[in-house]
Amino acid sequence: MSISLLNHIKKILIILFFFNVVSCEEKVLENEKSVIERFEKQFYNSNPEDINKLKIKYPYFFPESFADSVWINRLKDPIQQEIFNEILKKYDYVEFLEIELFKFFKKHKEIDNKFVKPKVITVNTDVDYRNKIILTDTLLLIGLDNYLGSNHHFYDGVPLFIKEDFTNRNIISDIAEKFAINVVPQIEFYTFLDKIIYYGKILYYKDLTLDIEDRIKIGYSEEKIKWAKENEYFVWTYFVENDILFNPDNNLINQFINDAPFSRFYLEIDNVSSEMIGKYIGWQIVKSYMNNNNVSLTQMIKNTPSDIYNNSKYKPKK
């Protein structure tokens, strides 16, 4: 066999090896994504005669009490078409979310070994931001029209503290929140401490299942997470000195737990304070507890708020 022929065979083998490696890498990547079905694409790219096929494939989206004319009119509705077009501009492809979901489901499976992945479907919710994510035993619905960016004109009139979370980075955090609510038992909340420890458990669950910034986990802007960190000692001192921790007053929920423009200390700092500061403090208590005790997430979730607090050794720095 001539030297030139041998060299030619070597080149072919190298090329074949290269394509085999690339092919294997592509298969690995494909296996590291969770499939997301794009219902809004299928629906708004369909014709009236396609409705029956969609009804068979997605019966839960088509209540029998509604005539086909309802869906045909929706297809033709210019407002619905505008919402769909805006979704396409931002999310023609959602590979980033498929990869994030794969990682999240893997982490969640480590916590709940009986977990069965739900069917994941994106939808148009008519900008119903109170129901951005819907989770059932078998379905995970993602309303992409609620994540078009905080400055999108669809959200004109929505308060800034709400719409600042309408970004693609918040999708996986909102999904994890729904799963966390199913994992963390909602015991009877009596004291303020009970409530903030509950939310601390949810946020700690996010710590273990998500690889995102802390501010996204809780729903803060960069300024608000900075304020929370810098004023942690002040907030904790305020809670202790004003006997708030074991207070059962439900008005404290609106002051320090619910999403709002800011937390309400009824002091000059209110306008610059971080909202939901009670959740943030509860999170730090749970973190301190986990750092100072050799317990599993499952055990911590079952433990009472008082047990977690008493054994947390939580003491923010001045």
For each residue, the residues with C-beta under 8 A, 3 or more apart:
1: 5 6
2: 5 6
3: 6 7
4: 7 8
5: 1 2 8 9
6: 1 2 3 9 10
7: 3 4 10 11
8: 4 5 11 12
9: 5 6 12 13
10: 6 7 13 14
11: 7 8 14 15
12: 8 9 15 16
13: 9 10 16 17
14: 10 11 17 18
15: 11 12 18 19
16: 12 13 19 20
17: 13 14 20 21
18: 14 15 21 22
19: 15 16 22 23
20: 16 17 23 24
21: 17 18 24 25
22: 18 19 25 26
23: 19 20 26 27
24: 20 21 27 28
25: 21 22 28 29
26: 22 23 29 30
27: 23 24 30 31
28: 24 25 31 32
29: 25 26 32 33
30: 26 27 33
31: 27 28
32: 28 29 99 102
33: 29 30 95 98 99 101 102
34: 98 101 102 105 117 120
35: 98 120
36: 94 97 98 101 120 121 122 142
37: 42 119 120 121 122
38: 41 42 94 121 122
39: 42 43 58 61 121 122 123
40: 43 44 84 87 122 123 124 144
41: 38 44 45 88
42: 37 38 39 45 46 54
43: 39 40 46 54 75 124
44: 40 41 75 80 81 84 124
45: 41 42
46: 42 43 50 51 54 75
47: 50 75
48: 51 68 72 75
49: 52
50: 46 47 53 54
51: 46 48 54 55 62 68 71 72
52: 49 55 56 68
53: 50 56 57
54: 42 43 46 50 51 57 58 61 62
55: 51 52 58 59 62
56: 52 53 59
57: 53 54
58: 39 54 55 61 62 121
59: 55 56 62
60: 139
61: 39 54 58 123
62: 51 54 55 58 59 66 71
63: 66
64:
65:
66: 62 63 70 71
67: 70
68: 48 51 52 71 72
69: 72 73
70: 66 67 73 74
71: 51 62 66 68 74 75
72: 48 51 68 69 75 76
73: 69 70 76 77
74: 70 71 77 80
75: 43 44 46 47 48 71 72 80
76: 72 73 81
77: 73 74 80 81
78: 81 82
79: 82 83
80: 44 74 75 77 83 84 124 126
81: 44 76 77 78 84 85
82: 78 79 85 86
83: 79 80 86 87 124 126 127 145 154
84: 40 44 80 81 87 88 124
85: 81 82 88 89
86: 82 83 89 90 145 148 152 154
87: 40 83 84 90 91 124 144 145 148
88: 41 84 85 91 92
89: 85 86 92
90: 86 87 144 147 148 149 168
91: 87 88 94 122 144 147 168
92: 88 89
93:
94: 36 38 91 97 98 122 144
95: 33 98 99
96: 99 100 168
97: 36 94 100 101 142 168 171 172
98: 33 34 35 36 94 95 101 102
99: 32 33 95 96 102 103
100: 96 97 103 104 171 172
101: 33 34 36 97 98 104 105 120 172 175
102: 32 33 34 98 99 105 106
103: 99 100 106 107 211
104: 100 101 107 108 172 175 176 209 210
105: 34 101 102 108 109 115 117
106: 102 103 109 110
107: 103 104 110 111 208 209 210
108: 104 105 111 112 115 179 209
109: 105 106 112 113 115
110: 106 107 113
111: 107 108 115 183 205 208 209 297 298
112: 108 109 115 183
113: 109 110
114:
115: 105 108 109 111 112
116:
117: 34 105 120
118: 135 136 137 138 139 140
119: 37 138 139 140
120: 34 35 36 37 101 117 140 142
121: 36 37 38 39 58 139 140 141 142
122: 36 37 38 39 40 91 94 141 142 143 144
123: 39 40 61 141 142 143 144
124: 40 43 44 80 83 84 87 143 144 145
125: 128 131 132 143 145 146
126: 80 83 145
127: 83 145 146 154 155
128: 125 131 132 143 146
129: 132 143 146 155 158 162 163 166
130:
131: 125 128 134 143
132: 125 128 129 142 143 146 147 174
133: 140 141 142 143 171 174 175 177 178
134: 131 139 140 141 143 178
135: 118 139 140 141 175 178 179 182
136: 118 139 140
137: 118
138: 118 119
139: 60 118 119 121 134 135 136
140: 118 119 120 121 133 134 135 136 175 178
141: 121 122 123 133 134 135
142: 36 97 120 121 122 123 132 133 171 175
143: 122 123 124 125 128 129 131 132 133 134 146 147
144: 40 87 90 91 94 122 123 124 147 148
145: 83 86 87 124 125 126 127 148 154
146: 125 127 128 129 132 143 166
147: 90 91 132 143 144 166 167 168 170 171
148: 86 87 90 144 145 152 154 155 166
149: 90 152 166 167
150: 155 160 163 164 165 166 167
151: 155
152: 86 148 149 155 166
153: 156
154: 83 86 127 145 148
155: 127 129 148 150 151 152 158 163 166
156: 153
157:
158: 129 155 162 163 166
159: 162 163 261
160: 150 163 164 261
161: 164 259 260 261 275
162: 129 158 159 165 166 259
163: 129 150 155 158 159 160 166
164: 150 160 161 167 219 221
165: 150 162 170 174 219
166: 129 146 147 148 149 150 152 155 158 162 163 170
167: 147 149 150 164 170
168: 90 91 96 97 147 171
169: 172 173 212 213 216
170: 147 165 166 167 173 174 216 219
171: 97 100 133 142 147 168 174 175
172: 97 100 101 104 169 175 176 210 212
173: 169 170 176 177 206 210 212 216 217 219
174: 132 133 165 170 171 177 178
175: 101 104 133 135 140 142 171 172 178 179
176: 104 172 173 179 180 205 206 209 210 217
177: 133 173 174 180 181 202 206
178: 133 134 135 140 174 175 181 182
179: 108 135 175 176 182 183 205 209
180: 176 177 183 184 201 202 205 206
181: 177 178 184 186 202
182: 135 178 179
183: 111 112 179 180 205 301
184: 180 181 198 201 202 205 301
185: 301 302
186: 181 189 198
187: 194 198 304
188: 194
189: 186 194 195 198
190: 194 248
191: 194 195 245 246 247 248 305
192: 195 196 239 244 245 246 247 248 249 252 256 278
193: 196 197 245 246 305 306 309
194: 187 188 189 190 191 197 198 305
195: 189 191 192 198 199 252 253 257 278 282
196: 192 193 199 200 256 257 278 279 281 282 285
197: 193 194 200 201 282 285 286 305 308 309
198: 184 186 187 189 194 195 201 202 282 305
199: 195 196 202 203 257 278 279 282 283
200: 196 197 203 204 279 281 282 283 284 285 286 287 308
201: 180 184 197 198 204 205 282 286 300 301
202: 177 180 181 184 198 199 205 206
203: 199 200 206 207 217 218 279 282 283 286
204: 200 201 207 208 283 286 287 290 297 300
205: 111 176 179 180 183 184 201 202 208 209 297 301
206: 173 176 177 180 202 203 209 210 217
207: 203 204 210 217 287
208: 107 111 204 205 297
209: 104 107 108 111 176 179 205 206
210: 104 107 172 173 176 206 207 217
211: 103
212: 169 172 173 216 217
213: 169 216 217 225
214: 217 218 220 225
215: 218 219 220 221 222 224 225
216: 169 170 173 212 213 219 220
217: 173 176 203 206 207 210 212 213 214
218: 203 214 215 225 276 279 280 283
219: 164 165 170 173 215 216 259 276
220: 214 215 216 224 225 228 274
221: 164 215 224 225
222: 215 225 226
223: 226 227
224: 215 220 221 227 228 274 275
225: 213 214 215 218 220 221 222 228 229 274
226: 222 223 229 230
227: 223 224 230 231 272 273 274
228: 220 224 225 231 232 235 274 277 280
229: 225 226 232
230: 226 227
231: 227 228 234 235 269 273 274
232: 228 229 235 236 280 281 284 316 317
233: 236 237 316 317 318
234: 231 237 238
235: 228 231 232 238 239 277 280 281
236: 232 233 239 240 281 314 316
237: 233 234 240 241
238: 234 235 241 242 244 265
239: 192 235 236 242 244 245 281
240: 236 237 243 244 245
241: 237 238
242: 238 239
243: 240 246 247
244: 192 238 239 240 247 252 256
245: 191 192 193 239 240 309
246: 191 192 193 243
247: 191 192 243 244 252
248: 190 191 192
249: 192 252
250: 253
251: 254 255
252: 192 195 244 247 249 255 256 257 278
253: 195 250 256 257 258
254: 251 257 258 260 264
255: 251 252 263 264 265 278
256: 192 196 244 252 253 263 264 276 277 278
257: 195 196 199 252 253 254 276 278 279
258: 253 254 275 276
259: 161 162 219 275 276
260: 161 254 263 264 275 276
261: 159 160 161 275
262: 270 271 272 273 274 275
263: 255 256 260 270 273 274 275 276 277 278
264: 254 255 256 260 270
265: 238 255 269 270 273
266: 270
267: 270
268:
269: 231 265 272 273
270: 262 263 264 265 266 267 273
271: 262
272: 227 262 269
273: 227 231 262 263 265 269 270 277
274: 220 224 225 227 228 231 262 263 277 280
275: 161 224 258 259 260 261 262 263
276: 218 219 256 257 258 259 260 263 279 280
277: 228 235 256 263 273 274 280 281
278: 192 195 196 199 252 255 256 257 263 281 282
279: 196 199 200 203 218 257 276 282 283
280: 218 228 232 235 274 276 277 283 284
281: 196 200 232 235 236 239 277 278 284 285
282: 195 196 197 198 199 200 201 203 278 279 285 286
283: 199 200 203 204 218 279 280 286 287
284: 200 232 280 281 287 288 314 316
285: 196 197 200 281 282 288 289 308 309 312 314
286: 197 200 201 203 204 282 283 289 290 300 308 312
287: 200 204 207 283 284 290 291
288: 284 285 291 292 312 313 314 315
289: 285 286 292 293 295 300 308 309 311 312 313 314
290: 204 286 287 293 295 297 300
291: 287 288
292: 288 289 311 312 313
293: 289 290 300 311
294:
295: 289 290 299 300 303
296: 299 300
297: 111 204 205 208 290 300 301
298: 111 301 302
299: 295 296 302 303
300: 201 204 286 289 290 293 295 296 297 303 308
301: 183 184 185 201 205 297 298
302: 185 298 299
303: 295 299 300 307 308
304: 187 307 308
305: 191 193 194 197 198 308 309
306: 193 309 310
307: 303 304 310 311
308: 197 200 285 286 289 300 303 304 305 311 312
309: 193 197 245 285 289 305 306 312 314
310: 306 307
311: 289 292 293 307 308
312: 285 286 288 289 292 308 309
313: 288 289 292
314: 236 284 285 288 289 309
315: 288
316: 232 233 236 284
317: 232 233
318: 233
